[in-house]
Amino acid sequence: MASNKKYWKSVEELKENSSIVDTLRQNEFVEEIPTDVFLGDKENLEASSTTRRDFLKYVGFTTAAASLAACEGPVVKSIPYVIKPDDIIPGVAEYYATTMADGFDLANVLVKVREGRPIKIEPNKEANGTTNARVQASVLSLYDSLRLKSPKANGTDISWADADLQIISKLNEVKESGLPIAVLTGTCASPSTKKLINNLGETFGTVNHVVYDAVSESAALDAFEAIYGSRALPDYHLEKAEVIVSIGADFLGDWQGGGFDSGYAKGRVPNQGKMSHHIQIESNMTLSGANADKRLMVKPSEQNLALIKLYQAVVKGISTREASPLNDAIQKAATKIKKAGSKAVVITGIQDKNAQLLALAINNAINSEVIDVVVTKNVRKGNDADVAQLITDMNAGKIGAVIINSSNPVYSLPNSTEFVEGLKKVKLSVAFTMQDNETANAVQYALATPHYLESWGDVVIKKGQYSLMQPTIKPLFNTRQFQDALLTWTGSTATYYDFLKETWNTEVLNGTSWNQALHDGVFTSEVVGEVSALEVDVDAAGSELAKIKGSNFELALYTKVGLGDGQMANNPWLQEFPDPITRTSWDNYLTISKADAETIGVVNYNVANGALNGSLVELTVNGVSETLPVFIQPGQAKGSLGLALGYGRTQGLKDEMKTGKNGYQFYKNFNNFQADVTLKVVEGEHEFACVQLQNTLMGRGDIIKEATLEEYNTIDSKEWNKVPMVSLDHNEVEATTVDLWESFDRSMGHHFNLSIDLNACTGCGACVIACHAENNVPVVGKDEIRRSRDMHWLRIDRYYSHEEDFAGDVETKENGTGVLGYKNTMSDLEDPSENPSVAFQPVMCQHCNHAPCETVCPVAATSHGRQGQNQMAYNRCVGTRYCANNCPYKVRRFNWFEYPENDNFDYNMNDDLGKMVLNPDVTVRSRGVMEKCSMCIQMTQATILKAKKEGRPVNTNEFETACSNACSTNAMVFGDINHKEDTVTSLTEDKRAYHLLEHIGTKPNVVYHVKVRNTQEA
């Protein structure tokens, strides 16, 4: 029987129509909790003098107010499907195979799509696809709010129909005038697009297709064509190499399109006691030089001499008796090459046809198996001579129309002014562009094109390997593909999709399935036949190369593995990506040796908050001057300077992205080495955003362990992979045998481990961007980076040696005696060697089984999971930061501000379009909480649930994290050590395996592998 009793808490409730009772019913707290008083906004928080005691007073030792602040996340109202599409299951990701081809990067990829939104790029491993940092970040460029959203004529919006009418009319005028049409594109590896350009010529008369690469490999193409008869680039199978000699080629960076790191790493991991020997001769410190066994510093002009001497020693048998470091190194390299024979390879990045001819001749002489001249690459196809002739013809009035696609020559041409003047003299200028960039604002018609994730297309990255591009989302804006426009202008009613499918069915697939090729993303046809070398006077090429003279200062231009050629400059992930060598983001700068810096009087120094500042200089190259900051770079050759291309863009970017200075203005004749260089120190200083100021290990050999190949093969691993010892009951015992905590049985269920091989890690940083994309890591900007508030969950520490190698550092440290002597020794060890050894070490949360962070958290926000992951409950965290203080690996990040919805952080999380890239499986963290690597718990759980749904156990090596998936070198391997067939299980038991800071007993679930160097030179 229902009760009619009335219960009440106060007499006031017995009164009818009481305003107090009504207020309390609507709001439990009559007064709003004054969280802003003690938390504040960005400005008053920094100036706040609130003490910890005051904070606890406000909270009242309850979690009410703190929980309110921590849970104050961004609220997004969602509208459910009224009618759910058949091909979409909410909460389940779909993957599409496609291809990225922007003229600078070409890659076979998989696209992760959630509820119709592409949110992540992964390598298509079934198509041998690999990704770098730019490819990983390209998904964010899809959601760039400053993209060109519709076609424009002279800066004014226009409809596509009107644009077509006007352009076709002008094309007919050009045809009647008898003048040719120039189609200027970036590297075009699309057979269907080339076919459409030819069709344009059939309709409107002569069409000259000019291919222009902002960063040229034209000299290498010219040399290959001279010897092998086709204009292409050879491929290099570095996994076959026993000896690699590189002269000025950063093949682990962007040299000839990159993608060589995977094969290189296979030869660098000791296998049956063998690994390749890598010799690098260069001016700048590059990724390749940092990973080399032997690195020789020379000025750019001296690289020519080194290549000539190597050619003479290997091919002609002529050795120079004159003793010098360069001659000695060349003779030792020649000896190694001759001993390895066909297992050796020589490569060069010198942008001179004669230099490239010498390198090809050396490889021919030794019958190198490493270089592949049959299955060639199409990643760089630009022709410098054609570009120069086009600019000349434009200014002479010999060109009727210029149609530009996938290129920004107004920004990147060294003689950009001449090009712009030439545009004014043609009857029609059109630019197909995704961005409202410098070229779009210099032509008559700027036509908006879709992102590659919105596009159809095909690409032949290597001969015989056809790749398809398919849209993964409906176009976000009023855009149209270059190919669709060509079809319209030539009178065809077909869509590019129809044209593409028909072309593939008739010319590519040979009767196989179009749908299967689209599903796989690739179709491979057999390449048959041999290529014979033609007779070329290589000796004459060497004589011409020897005529090139140097100067007191010489400039080497290069691209960073983050920003590349600059076309993705509006991508905040790439702007904040720390350069692997300098560990600096948001900038380019002039690198200089310490000796030269002292001579001209420039410095780098730390200011009060620990940030890095530096001097300014005026750089003049071939009469062109620019004021640049100076970065003192260990390993920079004396008399040489380095400057990254890809910065200094001014149009189509948010103000925060307008960083650095344009290096292309110094790129005279598309030569990456410039000799006519002068420097002058000017007043002022520059503020760098450098995330790592400690340059050396200072002899701490337990962080990065190293051994030589000889030690690896001949000495017991306990000697070169020592386990630290601790005292137990007055006896020295191995630290790994002593526990302060009680251990649990972890043999049941899954237990995840991550293996990191320091031999395979090249420091490329693709894993850093992949982590950003998968885990919604915020971008904080240059000011916050300078305050050491970067939010990267994964960092790649780079260490230099003080002595010639890290073993020398340890010896120097151990020889320090006495208090004063030891102090001076440690102070000296802070300075890197003039030509240091370099080591890269990815560091993320180590997911310790005995985690010190877990024991100090007062609210149990961080705890250990049964599967080995150190977990964070963000809505429990009140931001005490005890855990960060207690973490020996310094991998926890404190969320100082509300990065989303904050005008002070105008990046993708503060942009309605940019937010579309966010992963719905991962919380967007609010202000005042700790965040860190989660070992991609959402990915591991998704794998478990998928297997459960399909009624099967998890397959071998099926578990992945974002970083392990992105790693093209297999340096990172993730898996379940309770699954004995998982690769990670055997890796954790390898004799090279060790844990970071083993002596503190945290027992991490991340295991590293001792770095082995092949130092034997002859």
Buried (B, 14 or more C-beta within 10 A) or exposed (E): EEEEEEEEEEEEBEEEEBEEBEEBEEEEEEEEBEBEEBBBEBEEBEEEEBEEEEBEEBBEEEEEBBBEBBEBBEEEEEEEEEEEEEEBEEEEBBEBBBBBBBBBBBBBBBBBBBBEBBBBBBBBEEBBBBBBBBBBBBBBBBBBEBBBBBBBBEEEEBEBEEBBEBBBEBBEBBBEEEBBBBBBBBBBBBBBBEBBBEBBBEBBBEBBBBBBBBBBBBBBBBBBBBBBEEBBBBBBBBBBBBBBBBBBBBBBBBBBBBBBBBBBBBBBBBEEEEBBBBBBBBBBBBBBBBBBBBBBBBBBBBBBBBBBBBBBBBBEEEBBEEEEEBBBBBBBBBBBBBEBEBBBBBBBBBBBBBBBBBBBBBBBBBEBBBBBBBBBBBBBBBBBEBBBBBBEBBBEEBBBBBBBBBBBBBBBBBBBEBBBEBBEBBBBBBBBBBBBBBBBBBBBBBBBBBBBBBBBBBBBBBBBBBBBBBBBBEBBBBBBBBBBBBBBBBEBEEBBBEBBBEBBBEEBBEEEEBEEBBEBBBBBBEEEEEBEBEEBEBBEBBEBBEEBEBBEBBBBBBBBBBBBBBBBBBBBBBBBBBBBBBBBBBBBBBBBBBEBBEEBEBEBEEEEEEBBBBBBBEBBBBEBEBBBBBBBBBBBBBBBBBBBBBBBBEBBBBEBBBBBBBBBBBBBEBBBBBBBBBBEEEEEBBBBBBBBEEBBBBBBBBBBBBBBBBBBEEEEBEEBBBBBBBEEEEEEEBBBEEEEBEEEEBEEEBBBBBBBBBBBBBBBBBBBBBBBBBBBBBBBBBBBBBBEBBBBBBBBBBBBBBBEBBBBBBEBBEEBEEEEEEEEBBEBBEBBBBBBBBBBBBBBBBBBBBBBBBEBBEBEBBBBBEBBBBBBBBBBBBBBEBBBEBBEBEBBBBBBBBBBEBEBBBBBBBBEBBBBBBBBBBBBBBBBBBBBBBBBBBBBEBBBEBBEEEEEEBEBBBBBBBBBBBBBBBBBBBBBBBBEEBBBBBBBEBBBBBBBBBBBBBBBBBBBBBBBBBBEBE
